Amino acid sequence: MRLTPATLRDAVHDLCARDDALARLVLQYGEPPLWERAEGFVTLVRVILEQQVSLESAATLFARLDASVPGGMHPEPILTQGVDGLRALGVTRQKAAYLVALATHVTDGRLDLQALPTLPDDEVLVALDRVPGIGPWTAQVYLLFSLGRPDAWPPGDLALHKALQHAYDLERAPSSREASALAAIWSPWRAVAARILWHAYLTQRGRSVP
């Protein structure tokens, strides 16, 4: 199943009926956007760049790469640049290695991006996890935004943890394990709950997803 505007709306209503904290967020900040991203290599590059940095800084770096890499953000040009070429454009050594590994797995067929939309969630996660640099957070973000899966949940997402702290009036932000345990009650709509929390978090700060 892929989320659509209609199923997103139905899921929001279902979650609000089940969870007073989410209902208060929707009442205060409105229903969340669908926030879709395109399937494929370019989005995975962006999500890797977003690891452990702000969305704004990742977007700036992606724009620089897209403008500077001859041939654009595709596997072959990334391989041509190599780790050293990407580092010269401002990518950290670690993330440059991740981007080269992703490009290698796509070009040699170990990662079939076109097949991912046809696979169940757990098989998508296994396929992505084989690529160095793609861990649970990156794989779940791709599952959530690009494949539109309704029950994805990105573990360790700091913004979600802070939003949970605010929504439930917790003394501290929950750990990744604690946040995942809280999110379990929202299945099969964890990706929708994440959107509600992100929307509240970003709106409070006058920000949007770039």
Secondary structure, DSSP 4 states (H G I P E B T S, - for coil): ----HHHHHHHHHHHHHH-HHHHHHHHHH-PPP------SHHHHHHHHHTTTS-HHHHHHHHHHHHHHSTT-SSHHHHHHHHHHHHHHTT--HHHHHHHHHHHHHHHTTSS-GGGGGGS-HHHHHHHHHTSTT--HHHHHHHHHHTS--TT---TT-HHHHHHHHHHTT-SSPPPHHHHHHHHGGGTT-HHHHHHHHHHHHHHHTT----
